[in-house]
Amino acid sequence: MELKNLKNEWISQFDNPLIIAGPCSAESEAQMLQTAQRIKNSTDQVPVFRAGIWKPRTKPNGFEGVGVIGLNWLKKVKEEFGFKTATEVANAGHVRAALEADVDILWIGARSTVNPFTVQEIAEALKGTKKPILVKNPVNPDLALWIGAMERLLGQGIENLGAIHRGFSTYQKTKYRNVPNWQIALDFKNQYPNIPLIVDPSHICGNRTGLSSIAQEALNVGYAGAMIETHCSPDEAWSDAAQQITPEVLAELISGLELRQSGITGYEDELGAHRTLISDIDFQLIELLSQRMKLSEKIGSVKKENNLAVFQPDRWKVITDYAAQKAQETGMSQDFIEKLFKAIHEESVEVQNSMMLPKA
């Protein structure tokens, strides 16, 4: 069987959209039960409770999860509040423990997805399971790795699959913890429309700002749901405190989401996808322009130290010639490209001029 032929009927047991919520990490039985209780009291739109039992961290000596004891707390959450449960597995030992504890949904994290050997080990430990297995995108923007992880799971007879879009790491500092790079996720969705795609706005944003907008953008382009980190006392969380929200805020976020119906008008889904990609590219353009102006500041400092004029006619000629060349190569309007480069150059001159002025 191929990925394209999977029915993935597991998702139909849940309302659309599927909301998975709970703390980044299980910290104590009391924390787990209180969070679950408050989610239950705040909204009836969360059927799955998530919690990290094992936490692979970037650096050693940090909190790496409570381990197997946390699975007992997940069991209590299921027994007392009726949630299905979900957690991350990163090796065969995690898989065996989670299956023994009857965790309902397992996911493979971004750091694991990037390593085919790790995915193969997990897939073999999961062999033949009927539980839904979700795969987060790899930390680096590599669609082939993401698809390859799915294929390894399918190779072990695992047919209830889903994907989680949690964004991609970048060395550049941006407003996101992990840039969405919607194009890669939408390429995955276009190739495998039968595999449910869930957004993880918590890891994309890295803070509480923008969670609802990322979740809504995902629903606009046909995602099946969202995984949102929720904690009874977010500011006191032992991991990723900044990106977790209270159950009450979660309920408000969910109530504000609008589900887009597909297939009613033939163009709305396509327009939504294009607009999401345009927003993503606009964000990248602004980030690149910001980096360019920081370089202009450095150039201004060099010119000031060496008593050089800000405006260099030879440099302007190079820019205009380059603009004309790129217009021809891309088929874009030369007039537009020249206007764009002129505006950028003018702003660069202003930045350099400000560097020349004496400090107040």
C-alpha positions as CSV (number, residue, x, y, z in Angstrom):
1,M,0.0,0.0,0.0
2,E,1.1,3.6,-0.7
3,L,0.6,6.7,1.5
4,K,-1.8,8.1,-1.1
5,N,-4.1,5.1,-0.6
6,L,-4.6,5.4,3.1
7,K,-8.1,6.0,4.3
8,N,-7.2,7.4,7.7
9,E,-10.7,7.0,9.0
10,W,-9.4,7.5,12.6
11,I,-9.9,11.2,12.3
12,S,-13.6,10.8,11.7
13,Q,-14.2,9.9,15.3
14,F,-13.5,13.5,16.3
15,D,-15.3,16.7,15.5
16,N,-13.7,19.0,13.0
17,P,-11.4,20.6,13.9
18,L,-9.6,18.2,16.2
19,I,-8.2,20.1,19.2
20,I,-5.4,18.5,21.2
21,A,-4.5,20.4,24.3
22,G,-2.5,19.9,27.6
23,P,0.8,20.9,29.1
24,C,4.1,20.8,27.4
25,S,5.4,18.6,30.1
26,A,3.8,16.4,32.8
27,E,5.2,17.8,36.1
28,S,3.1,16.3,38.8
29,E,-0.2,14.4,39.2
30,A,-1.8,17.5,40.7
31,Q,-0.7,19.7,37.7
32,M,-2.1,17.2,35.2
33,L,-5.4,16.7,36.9
34,Q,-6.0,20.4,37.6
35,T,-5.2,21.3,33.9
36,A,-7.5,18.5,32.7
37,Q,-10.3,19.6,35.1
38,R,-10.1,23.2,34.0
39,I,-10.1,22.3,30.3
40,K,-13.1,20.1,30.8
41,N,-14.9,22.9,32.7
42,S,-14.0,25.6,30.1
43,T,-14.8,23.9,26.8
44,D,-16.3,20.7,25.3
45,Q,-14.2,21.1,22.2
46,V,-11.1,19.3,23.4
47,P,-11.3,15.5,23.0
48,V,-7.6,14.7,23.4
49,F,-5.3,15.6,26.3
50,R,-1.6,15.8,25.5
51,A,1.4,15.9,27.8
52,G,5.2,15.4,27.3
53,I,6.4,12.5,29.4
54,W,9.9,12.5,27.9
55,K,11.3,15.9,26.8
56,P,14.3,15.8,24.4
57,R,16.0,19.1,25.1
58,T,18.5,21.1,23.0
59,K,21.1,21.2,25.8
60,P,21.9,18.8,28.6
61,N,21.1,19.4,32.3
62,G,17.7,20.8,31.5
63,F,14.3,19.3,32.5
64,E,13.9,16.2,30.3
65,G,10.6,15.0,31.6
66,V,9.4,13.0,34.5
67,G,9.6,9.7,32.6
68,V,7.3,6.6,33.0
69,I,5.6,7.8,36.2
70,G,3.9,10.5,34.1
71,L,2.1,7.8,32.1
72,N,0.2,6.9,35.3
73,W,-1.0,10.5,35.5
74,L,-2.2,10.4,31.9
75,K,-4.1,7.3,32.8
76,K,-5.8,9.1,35.6
77,V,-6.7,12.0,33.3
78,K,-8.4,9.5,31.0
79,E,-10.2,7.7,33.8
80,E,-11.4,10.8,35.6
81,F,-12.3,13.2,32.7
82,G,-12.8,10.9,29.7
83,F,-10.1,12.4,27.5
84,K,-8.2,10.4,25.0
85,T,-4.5,10.9,25.7
86,A,-1.5,11.7,23.6
87,T,2.3,11.9,24.1
88,E,5.6,12.0,22.2
89,V,7.8,9.0,21.8
90,A,11.5,9.3,20.8
91,N,12.7,5.7,20.9
92,A,11.6,2.1,21.2
93,G,11.6,2.1,25.0
94,H,9.2,5.1,25.0
95,V,6.9,3.2,22.5
96,R,6.8,0.1,24.6
97,A,6.0,2.1,27.8
98,A,3.3,4.2,26.1
99,L,1.6,1.3,24.5
100,E,1.6,-0.6,27.8
101,A,0.0,2.4,29.4
102,D,-2.6,2.5,26.6
103,V,-1.9,6.0,25.5
104,D,-4.4,6.6,22.6
105,I,-2.3,8.8,20.2
106,L,1.5,8.9,19.9
107,W,3.5,11.4,18.0
108,I,7.1,11.5,16.7
109,G,8.8,14.8,17.5
110,A,10.7,17.1,15.1
111,R,14.1,16.1,16.4
112,S,13.3,12.4,15.8
113,T,11.7,12.9,12.3
114,V,15.0,14.4,11.1
115,N,16.8,11.1,11.8
116,P,15.8,8.1,9.6
117,F,17.5,5.6,12.0
118,T,15.4,6.9,14.9
119,V,12.2,6.8,12.9
120,Q,12.9,3.2,11.8
121,E,13.5,2.1,15.4
122,I,10.2,3.7,16.5
123,A,8.3,2.3,13.5
124,E,9.5,-1.2,14.2
125,A,8.5,-0.9,17.9
126,L,5.1,0.3,16.7
127,K,4.7,-2.4,14.1
128,G,1.0,-3.2,13.4
129,T,-0.5,-0.8,15.9
130,K,-3.9,0.6,15.2
131,K,-3.4,3.7,17.3
132,P,-3.1,7.0,15.4
133,I,0.6,8.0,14.9
134,L,1.3,11.6,14.2
135,V,4.6,12.8,12.7
136,K,5.9,16.3,13.3
137,N,7.8,18.0,10.5
138,P,11.6,17.7,10.8
139,V,13.3,20.7,12.4
140,N,14.9,21.6,9.1
141,P,12.8,22.4,6.0
142,D,13.0,19.0,4.3
143,L,9.8,17.6,2.8
144,A,11.4,14.4,1.8
145,L,12.3,13.5,5.4
146,W,8.8,14.2,6.5
147,I,7.3,12.0,3.8
148,G,10.1,9.4,4.4
149,A,9.1,9.1,8.1
150,M,5.5,8.4,7.1
151,E,6.7,5.7,4.6
152,R,8.8,4.0,7.3
153,L,5.7,3.8,9.5
154,L,3.6,2.5,6.7
155,G,6.2,-0.1,6.0
156,Q,5.6,-1.5,9.4
157,G,1.9,-1.8,8.8
158,I,0.9,1.4,10.6
159,E,-2.0,2.9,8.6
160,N,-3.6,5.4,11.0
161,L,-1.3,8.3,10.3
162,G,-1.4,12.1,10.7
163,A,1.1,15.0,10.4
164,I,1.8,17.9,12.6
165,H,3.1,21.2,11.3
166,R,5.2,22.8,14.0
167,G,7.3,25.1,11.9
168,F,11.0,25.0,11.0
169,S,14.1,26.1,12.9
170,T,16.2,29.1,11.6
171,Y,19.4,30.7,12.8
172,Q,17.8,34.1,12.1
173,K,16.0,35.8,15.0
174,T,12.4,36.3,13.9
175,K,9.0,36.9,15.7
176,Y,8.5,33.1,15.4
177,R,10.2,30.4,17.4
178,N,10.0,28.2,14.4
179,V,9.1,29.9,11.1
180,P,5.9,28.4,9.6
181,N,7.2,28.0,6.0
182,W,3.7,27.3,4.9
183,Q,4.8,26.3,1.4
184,I,6.4,23.0,2.7
185,A,3.4,22.1,4.8
186,L,1.0,22.9,1.9
187,D,3.1,20.9,-0.5
188,F,2.7,18.0,1.9
189,K,-1.0,18.6,2.1
190,N,-1.4,18.8,-1.7
191,Q,0.5,15.5,-2.2
192,Y,-1.3,13.7,0.6
193,P,-4.7,15.2,1.1
194,N,-5.8,12.0,2.8
195,I,-3.4,12.4,5.7
196,P,-4.8,14.7,8.3
197,L,-2.6,17.8,8.9
198,I,-2.6,19.4,12.4
199,V,-1.0,22.7,13.2
200,D,1.1,23.3,16.3
201,P,0.9,27.1,16.9
202,S,2.6,26.8,20.2
203,H,5.9,25.7,18.7
204,I,5.6,28.0,15.7
205,C,5.0,31.1,17.9
206,G,7.1,30.3,20.9
207,N,4.9,32.6,22.9
208,R,1.3,33.3,23.6
209,T,1.1,36.0,20.9
210,G,-0.3,35.0,17.6
211,L,-1.5,31.5,18.6
212,S,-5.1,32.2,17.4
213,S,-4.0,33.8,14.1
214,I,-1.7,30.8,13.2
215,A,-4.5,28.3,14.1
216,Q,-7.0,30.2,12.0
217,E,-4.6,30.5,9.0
218,A,-4.2,26.7,9.2
219,L,-8.0,26.1,9.3
220,N,-8.3,28.5,6.4
221,V,-6.3,26.2,4.2
222,G,-8.0,23.0,5.3
223,Y,-6.0,21.7,8.3
224,A,-7.7,19.1,10.4
225,G,-7.0,20.6,13.7
226,A,-4.6,22.1,16.2
227,M,-2.3,21.0,19.1
228,I,-2.1,23.8,21.7
229,E,0.0,23.7,24.8
230,T,-2.2,24.4,27.9
231,H,-1.2,24.6,31.5
232,C,-3.0,25.3,34.8
233,S,-0.2,27.8,35.7
234,P,1.7,28.7,32.5
235,D,4.2,31.1,34.0
236,E,5.3,28.4,36.4
237,A,5.7,25.7,33.8
238,W,9.0,23.7,33.9
239,S,9.4,23.8,30.1
240,D,8.3,26.3,27.4
241,A,6.4,28.5,29.8
242,A,6.2,31.4,27.4
243,Q,4.1,29.5,24.8
244,Q,1.6,27.9,27.1
245,I,-1.9,29.3,27.9
246,T,-4.5,28.6,30.6
247,P,-7.5,26.4,29.9
248,E,-9.7,29.4,30.1
249,V,-7.7,31.3,27.4
250,L,-7.7,28.1,25.4
251,A,-11.5,28.0,25.5
252,E,-11.7,31.6,24.3
253,L,-9.2,30.9,21.5
254,I,-11.2,27.9,20.3
255,S,-14.5,29.8,20.4
256,G,-13.0,32.4,18.1
257,L,-11.9,30.0,15.4
258,E,-13.9,29.8,12.2
259,L,-14.1,26.6,10.4
260,R,-13.9,27.0,6.6
261,Q,-16.2,24.6,4.7
262,S,-14.4,23.2,1.6
263,G,-16.1,22.4,-1.6
264,I,-18.9,25.0,-1.3
265,T,-17.3,27.5,-3.6
266,G,-14.5,26.3,-5.9
267,Y,-12.2,29.2,-5.4
268,E,-12.1,30.0,-1.7
269,D,-9.8,27.2,-0.6
270,E,-7.4,28.0,-3.4
271,L,-7.4,31.7,-2.6
272,G,-6.9,31.0,1.1
273,A,-3.8,28.8,0.3
274,H,-2.3,31.5,-2.0
275,R,-3.0,34.3,0.5
276,T,-1.3,32.2,3.3
277,L,1.8,31.8,1.1
278,I,1.8,35.5,0.2
279,S,1.7,36.4,3.9
280,D,4.6,34.0,4.6
281,I,6.7,35.5,1.7
282,D,5.9,39.0,2.9
283,F,7.2,38.1,6.4
284,Q,10.4,36.8,4.8
285,L,10.8,39.9,2.7
286,I,10.5,42.2,5.8
287,E,13.0,40.1,7.7
288,L,15.5,40.2,4.8
289,L,15.0,44.0,4.5
290,S,15.6,44.4,8.2
291,Q,18.9,42.4,7.8
292,R,19.9,44.6,4.8
293,M,19.4,47.8,6.8
294,K,21.5,46.5,9.7
295,L,24.3,45.9,7.1
296,S,23.7,49.5,5.9
297,E,24.4,50.7,9.5
298,K,27.7,48.9,9.5
299,I,28.6,50.4,6.1
300,G,27.6,53.8,7.5
301,S,30.0,53.3,10.4
302,V,32.8,52.4,8.1
303,K,32.2,55.5,5.9
304,K,32.1,57.7,9.0
305,E,35.4,56.3,10.3
306,N,37.1,56.8,7.0
307,N,35.4,60.1,6.1
308,L,33.7,58.8,3.0
309,A,30.6,60.2,1.3
310,V,27.4,58.4,1.9
311,F,26.2,58.5,-1.7
312,Q,28.5,56.6,-4.1
313,P,27.4,57.1,-7.7
314,D,29.3,54.0,-8.9
315,R,27.5,51.9,-6.4
316,W,24.1,53.3,-7.5
317,K,25.0,52.4,-11.1
318,V,25.7,48.8,-10.1
319,I,22.4,48.6,-8.3
320,T,20.4,49.9,-11.3
321,D,22.2,47.6,-13.7
322,Y,21.5,44.7,-11.5
323,A,17.8,45.6,-11.2
324,A,17.5,45.7,-15.0
325,Q,19.2,42.3,-15.3
326,K,17.0,40.7,-12.7
327,A,13.9,42.2,-14.3
328,Q,14.9,40.6,-17.6
329,E,15.7,37.2,-16.0
330,T,12.4,37.0,-14.0
331,G,10.1,38.6,-16.6
332,M,9.0,41.2,-14.2
333,S,8.5,44.9,-15.0
334,Q,11.9,46.7,-15.1
335,D,10.2,49.9,-14.0
336,F,8.8,48.1,-10.9
337,I,12.1,46.5,-10.0
338,E,13.9,49.9,-10.4
339,K,11.3,51.6,-8.2
340,L,11.7,48.9,-5.6
341,F,15.5,49.1,-5.6
342,K,15.4,52.9,-5.5
343,A,13.2,52.8,-2.4
344,I,15.5,50.4,-0.7
345,H,18.6,52.4,-1.7
346,E,17.1,55.6,-0.5
347,E,16.3,54.1,2.9
348,S,19.8,52.7,3.1
349,V,21.2,56.2,2.4
350,E,19.0,57.5,5.2
351,V,20.2,54.8,7.6
352,Q,23.9,55.7,6.7
353,N,23.2,59.4,7.1
354,S,21.9,58.8,10.6
355,M,25.2,57.0,11.4
356,M,27.1,60.0,10.3
357,L,25.3,62.4,12.7
358,P,27.0,63.1,16.0
359,K,25.6,61.2,18.9
360,A,23.1,63.2,20.9
